[in-house]
Structure formats: C-alpha cells, structure tokens
Amino acid sequence: MRRLSPSLQGILLGIVASSLIACSPEPPEQRKQTATPIAAFEVTRRDLSRPLRLAATVEPAVVISLAARTEGTVREILVEEGDRVEAGQLMAQLDVAEAAAELSRAKAVMASAQLDFTRATELKRRGVASQIEYQAADVALQVARSERELWQSRVDYGRIEAPRDSTVVMRHIEPGEAVEAQDTLFDLADLDHLVLRPGISELDVVHLQVDQLLPVSVDALPELDLEGRIRRIFPAAIGASRLITVEVTLPGNAWDEGIRPGFLARIESAIDRRPNTLVVPAAALGSEGIQQYLYLIENNTLVRREVEIGITRDRWVEVLGGVEAGDMVLASSPIDMLDGQQVQIVAQHD
C-alpha cells in the first residue's frame, strides 16, 4: 500500500479537525438568545367621543289634511298652492243651498216658538195659563232652537276655513266638483317651523336630551351652517328597526334661508364626549378570567402588566389604570408571548 506524503497527511488531518469542531455543540453559556420580532405601540391619548352621523328629510312641523265636513258641490275656491292663510280665513265655499233653506225654515219656526213662549209666560203670570201649558211652550222653544242650530252648522260646514296659520301645499278640488263628507280638500303645512325626524340607534339616543343643540347641514345649500335643537325624543322604537325617532327643530329663519320640505339634511356631531382618553389597541389586550393584561416593552424585554379598561370604540380601548402615556406596549395579541421574553421592535403602530 502506497503511503501518503507527510504534507498530504497534515492537510487531511486539518480538514477532519475542522469538521469535528463545526459539528460539536456550542456550550450553553456561549449561545445568544434569539429576539422575537414584534410590532409596538406607544400608549397615547385620543378622542374617543362617539360620532353621530344622520341623514333625514326636512319636514314641516305640522301637516294638516283639511277634509270636508259635509257633502256638496264646490262653488268657489279662494286660495292656490303656495298661498299663506290665517286661522279662520275662508279658503273655499261649498254649495249648501238646501241647508240654507232649511236654516231659514228653522229660524221661522223658532221665531214662532219664541212668541208662543212669551205669550205663555205672560198668561202664566196672570194666572190664566197652567204650568203644563207654560212648560209645553218652553220645550217647543228649545226644540226650535236646536233645529236652528243644526241647520246653522250644516250651512257653516259649507265654509272651508283655515284651522290655523299655515301654507297651502296641495289643492285637491276644482270648482264644480262634487265632494263627500271626509274627502280631503287641501293639504296645509306650517312652513315657519321646519323639522327633521331621523331614526336613531338605541346606542346613540341614550346620549341625547331635549333642548340639546346639533349642527345641521343641507345638501342643497352647503354654504349654510345651521344649528338644530332637539324638541322631543319619541318614547318607543319604530317596529322591528329598534330606531327611536328624534325631532330636531331647525332655526326659525330656515324657510327664509331657502330651505324647503323634502331637502336632504345631515347631522354630524360627537356624543358621549371623551376628548382626551388614554388608549391602547384592542388587539394588544389579553384576558385571563375577568382580568385584562398586556405586555410592556422595557429594554427589549416583555413585562406583563394587568390593566383596568373602560369603553371600546372602533379598534381602541380606554385604559383606566396600569399604564401611562408614553409607555411602549406589544401591539399584537399577547397570547403566545411570555413574561421576560426577549423581543426586537421591527414596526411601530400609530
């Protein structure tokens, strides 16, 4: 067998020794602990006020469907759409000639009954007429008076009068048209008082109160800055929607500013105001029973800290105790982390 030269033997021994050294385990005291890469968050203060965003149609505060109180033919119409009317103003007249004739007859009957009663009173005073004759004359007068009042009301029903100061928004009749009792003749609206009636979630309505002011904008008039006042909060939700109607009164000059019923208005405000709240991301919190905790980062080491929390808004949770503004905390789920674990911050969340 051929022997290797001394130089070749030395090279082979060096290669074997290097391989043995590389494969040998590193002593524990010489190994470095690997740091886990994490995302961090600096505890800060934010505005956690609850945002209120609503859209609603502008409506008159009062809308009246004025109906006929008797049947008849429309003889005259005195107002048109857009006309403003005052309480008691004559708007239309129905032909009630028959009722007027009956009223004339009832008045004549009453005049006759009045004469009979006066005569019976005088005869009773003289002792000529009996008490029964006097009472009969009195009853006849009362019947005649009731008959006159009945036909007077029928005649008055032919006068279509405005029940209050308002504006005519719709006319449903034409001259010569026959109408029945309870037919709608006009729609009236109080345009001096415009309102919004949005439906509001039960989570938001609990933070509202009567007389509270809310900013209002109108899509058709974006240059206007309005302020509405809550007039009333309805006592119950609407059906299965679980929305509570809230009536918001617009300023008294809304009509003069060009706002009309049917315009779309919006309310954007903050309720349950919490402008300077200490927060952490909801994802940073862990729970153990009823206790909440998170991990602070101190010298690249995780330190478990139990905290007291308050409300949650979006992805933020209010912290009432356990950390302070400026503390760095683990921004992600702490479930798989350990107290004292070495970490390396590779990202910082805002």
Buried (B, 14 or more C-beta within 10 A) or exposed (E): EEEEEEEEEEEEEEEEEEEEEEEEEEEEEEEEEEBBEBBBBBBBEBBBBBEBEBEBEBBBBBBBEBBBBBBBBBBEBEBEEEBBBEEEBEBBBBBBEEBBEBBEEBBEBBEEBBEBBEEBEEBBEEEEBEEEBBEBBBEBBEEBBEBBEEBBEBBBBBBBBBEEBBBBBBBBBEEEBEBEEEEBBBBBBBBBBBBBBBBBBEEBBEBBEEEBEBEBBBEEBEEBEBEBBBBEBBEEBEEEEEBBBBBBBBBEEBBEEEBBBEBEBBBEBBBBEBEEBBBBBEBBBBEEEEEBBBBBBEEEBBBBBEBEBBBEBEEBBBBEEBBEEEBBBBBBEBEEBEEEBBBEBEEEEE
